[in-house]
Amino acid sequence: MISAFANIWRVPELRDRILFTLVMVVIVRLGVAITLPGVDASVIDEWLDWRMEQGEAGNPITVMLNVFSGGALQQCGIFALGIMPYISSSIMMQLMTAVVPKLAKLAREEGGRVKINQYTRYITILISLVQGFLLAKTLQNPSTIPYMEGIEKFSPLVPEPGVGFTLLTVLTIVAGTMLLMWIGDQITERGIGNGISLIITVNIIAAFPGALVQAWNQYVGAAAAQQNPFLPMILVALIALLLIVIAAVIAITQAQRRIAIQYAKRVVGRKQLTGQTQYLPLKVNYSGVMPIIFATAILQLPIMLLRSAFPNQAWSAWIMDKLGPQSIWFYIVSGAMIFFFSYFWVATMFQPSEIAENLKRSGGYVPGVRPGKPTADFLDFTMTRLTFAGALFLTIIFVIPSVLSLTLNLDVVVTSFFGGTSLLILVGVLLDILRQTETHLLQRHYDGFLRKGKIRGRYDRRQGAGAAASSTTLVYLWAFAAVLVLLGIVAWIIRTGGS
């Protein structure tokens, strides 16, 4: 494996793609630190210092929003919405393509995917406009912001509220989201890995040092004060649990049920191919992280609506308490919704009848199963059992962070790395980057990362189809990033020196 990492720099195209990806990641992280125009950044700094002294833990939906935006939402940065509007519109278009016949027909036509991508971008702009307007309104009244509780105790977050601030904020938010979407597309074409998912992954990783410091202070720093030598052992056990969970996620992400497909003798061009056996891979976790995202969003929607519309009603407080992460009903409803959306995603995206028909036309069949409808029934039955195992695993992964937070009194930011959406996305994207890197190495006759077998990623669509960025372009991009970093350092020195 070490030799594989050393061989990366011996492949010019792969080296240029990695350098291009890194500079784009630097630009994304710099945009997180740039505060929206009209927002007083000093108020945010004072509030963050006060919150750190209080040691307050956020709720799961707050943590998820801030982790996915890389802290830009809490910092009121120009990338406050992150890439989530594009993710929402992509999921919406995928579901509509599977349900609406016209869109399904358009997707099968030549150039249809290009039109669907255009529709996705249009929907992204609409979602960004709506969310940007709501964000601008809440920034002018910060007491209603659930992820910035207590900031109203300090100076006004927006010194000059009004229509001008709202319009400027909406314009900046939409521009920031579209820039992130463009950066993601550029990484997919000219870099390494899936750009959109890589942006989310980088934002997740950005929260890891802070979570590690919190865990260290709670179990190692407090051991001397409490004179309890067993506290550091809990941290060691947590690290071991983290490794076990990551190994399990990798195993399930790559797990497949290989269905043998036998082909009869056939003529392809001038060649006559004898009977051969191929395999149809069926993923255990076919739906990926989507069921958890759907379940979390839908479950938190009524809570947010009740908190804003009926804050002082007894029945509203009872419902919010039952659907809160401290209630057993939260886990029951979440598990049921994860199972439902797992089967719903498979039902809309996996078409056994179409697969069986294509096998029949190409002369392929499953040994022991008749072609046509019996093959479709066999594939559907097999996928149903695999989906049950995948949904059960997703439910366990979803519950682990909340259970650790309640039993060990840990911050949700710390426990979010032990499971849930963050860990699934992180592992899936890193596996995909390793798979694509290994493909480049094998094409140049270098060894891969594994001695036996190969790394299977999460994405089936082709990535890195565009030409790699030239060396001149990389020099200009790195020079631009260096200038931004220097300007940021100068601004930080001036602000801290003035305070």
Secondary structure as GFF3:
##gff-version 3
##sequence-region A 1 499
A	DSSP	alpha_helix	2	7	.	.	.	ID=ss1
A	DSSP	three_ten_helix	8	10	.	.	.	ID=ss2
A	DSSP	alpha_helix	12	33	.	.	.	ID=ss3
A	DSSP	alpha_helix	41	54	.	.	.	ID=ss4
A	DSSP	alpha_helix	60	68	.	.	.	ID=ss5
A	DSSP	alpha_helix	72	75	.	.	.	ID=ss6
A	DSSP	alpha_helix	84	99	.	.	.	ID=ss7
A	DSSP	alpha_helix	101	108	.	.	.	ID=ss8
A	DSSP	alpha_helix	112	140	.	.	.	ID=ss9
A	DSSP	three_ten_helix	142	144	.	.	.	ID=ss10
A	DSSP	three_ten_helix	146	148	.	.	.	ID=ss11
A	DSSP	three_ten_helix	151	153	.	.	.	ID=ss12
A	DSSP	alpha_helix	163	190	.	.	.	ID=ss13
A	DSSP	alpha_helix	195	206	.	.	.	ID=ss14
A	DSSP	alpha_helix	208	216	.	.	.	ID=ss15
A	DSSP	pi_helix	217	221	.	.	.	ID=ss16
A	DSSP	alpha_helix	222	226	.	.	.	ID=ss17
A	DSSP	alpha_helix	231	254	.	.	.	ID=ss18
A	DSSP	beta_strand	256	263	.	.	.	ID=ss19
A	DSSP	beta_strand	266	268	.	.	.	ID=ss20
A	DSSP	beta_strand	271	273	.	.	.	ID=ss21
A	DSSP	beta_strand	276	283	.	.	.	ID=ss22
A	DSSP	alpha_helix	290	309	.	.	.	ID=ss23
A	DSSP	alpha_helix	314	322	.	.	.	ID=ss24
A	DSSP	alpha_helix	328	349	.	.	.	ID=ss25
A	DSSP	alpha_helix	352	361	.	.	.	ID=ss26
A	DSSP	beta_strand	364	365	.	.	.	ID=ss27
A	DSSP	alpha_helix	373	408	.	.	.	ID=ss28
A	DSSP	alpha_helix	412	415	.	.	.	ID=ss29
A	DSSP	three_ten_helix	416	418	.	.	.	ID=ss30
A	DSSP	alpha_helix	420	443	.	.	.	ID=ss31
A	DSSP	alpha_helix	471	498	.	.	.	ID=ss32
###
